[in-house]
């Protein structure tokens, strides 16, 4: 190989990414169980590799398409490694989990 890859992903990083994906799916299921409204793309996640012009920077991105969680519908988190991007995403997902719990409690109190 003439040019070694600038971006490398460890099995631990993939595992952590997949654990976060599972958590997002759980939160989506909980949100849909309460409200029912959703889009067909809920929870579609991608690991976005740098384009040709970003490749010198080695930036990794995670993309999430999700209507039922968070304030918008499409999210990106970037880092120098997949782990760094995953950690940034986890902070938002942890906040969304708190919001889902509050919403669940509010709905329980209405019964």
PEWOHU-V885114 format. One record per residue. N is the residue number from 1. RES is the residue in one small letter. PSI is psi in degrees with one decimal (none if undefined). OMEGA is omega in whole degrees, 0 to 359 (* if undefined). NEAR is the number of other ideal C-beta (glycine too) atoms within 12 Angstrom. Layout:
N,RES,PSI,OMEGA,NEAR ; N,RES,PSI,OMEGA,NEAR
This chain:
1,x,121.9,183,4 ; 2,x,-45.6,181,4 ; 3,x,113.6,178,8 ; 4,x,149.4,181,8 ; 5,x,142.1,178,13 ; 6,x,-18.7,181,18 ; 7,x,127.1,176,26 ; 8,x,145.7,180,17 ; 9,x,127.5,179,25 ; 10,x,162.4,178,15 ; 11,x,-32.3,178,12 ; 12,x,-38.6,178,15 ; 13,x,-40.9,178,25 ; 14,x,-43.3,179,20 ; 15,x,-46.6,180,16 ; 16,x,-41.4,176,25 ; 17,x,-45.2,181,37 ; 18,x,-34.4,175,20 ; 19,x,-42.1,177,20 ; 20,x,-41.8,178,35 ; 21,x,-44.2,178,28 ; 22,x,-40.7,179,17 ; 23,x,-41.9,178,27 ; 24,x,-43.7,179,35 ; 25,x,-41.0,178,23 ; 26,x,-44.4,180,21 ; 27,x,-37.0,176,33 ; 28,x,-47.2,180,33 ; 29,x,-42.6,179,21 ; 30,x,-40.5,180,25 ; 31,x,-43.2,180,31 ; 32,x,-35.0,179,22 ; 33,x,-30.5,180,17 ; 34,x,-48.0,191,24 ; 35,x,-41.6,180,19 ; 36,x,-25.3,180,11 ; 37,x,135.7,178,12 ; 38,x,170.5,176,21 ; 39,x,159.9,182,17 ; 40,x,-18.8,182,10 ; 41,x,6.8,186,17 ; 42,x,122.8,173,26 ; 43,x,7.5,177,31 ; 44,x,120.8,182,21 ; 45,x,146.6,179,33 ; 46,x,144.9,166,22 ; 47,x,117.8,186,31 ; 48,x,115.9,178,23 ; 49,x,152.8,181,23 ; 50,x,144.5,173,22 ; 51,x,177.9,185,12 ; 52,x,-34.8,186,9 ; 53,x,-18.9,175,8 ; 54,x,-14.1,189,17 ; 55,x,-26.2,179,15 ; 56,x,-23.3,181,12 ; 57,x,-20.4,181,17 ; 58,x,37.0,182,22 ; 59,x,129.8,175,25 ; 60,x,143.3,178,36 ; 61,x,151.1,170,31 ; 62,x,134.8,177,40 ; 63,x,137.6,176,24 ; 64,x,130.8,172,39 ; 65,x,118.4,185,24 ; 66,x,121.0,182,32 ; 67,x,-35.4,191,24 ; 68,x,-11.2,180,32 ; 69,x,142.8,174,38 ; 70,x,178.4,187,29 ; 71,x,-17.6,181,13 ; 72,x,-161.3,183,14 ; 73,x,-21.4,184,19 ; 74,x,132.7,187,22 ; 75,x,145.8,173,31 ; 76,x,138.5,171,22 ; 77,x,136.2,183,31 ; 78,x,152.0,176,25 ; 79,x,170.2,178,28 ; 80,x,-19.9,176,20 ; 81,x,164.7,175,27 ; 82,x,-37.4,180,36 ; 83,x,-42.7,179,27 ; 84,x,-42.9,178,23 ; 85,x,-40.4,178,36 ; 86,x,-41.8,179,35 ; 87,x,-39.2,178,23 ; 88,x,-42.7,178,26 ; 89,x,-41.1,182,37 ; 90,x,-36.8,179,25 ; 91,x,-44.3,178,19 ; 92,x,-42.9,181,28 ; 93,x,-38.6,177,34 ; 94,x,-37.9,177,20 ; 95,x,-41.8,178,19 ; 96,x,-35.2,178,30 ; 97,x,-42.2,177,24 ; 98,x,-40.2,179,17 ; 99,x,-39.7,178,22 ; 100,x,-41.7,179,29 ; 101,x,-42.1,178,19 ; 102,x,-44.3,180,17 ; 103,x,-41.5,178,23 ; 104,x,-42.0,179,21 ; 105,x,-41.7,178,15 ; 106,x,-41.4,179,14 ; 107,x,-37.6,177,17 ; 108,x,-37.5,181,11 ; 109,x,-20.5,180,9 ; 110,x,-18.5,181,9 ; 111,x,none,*,8
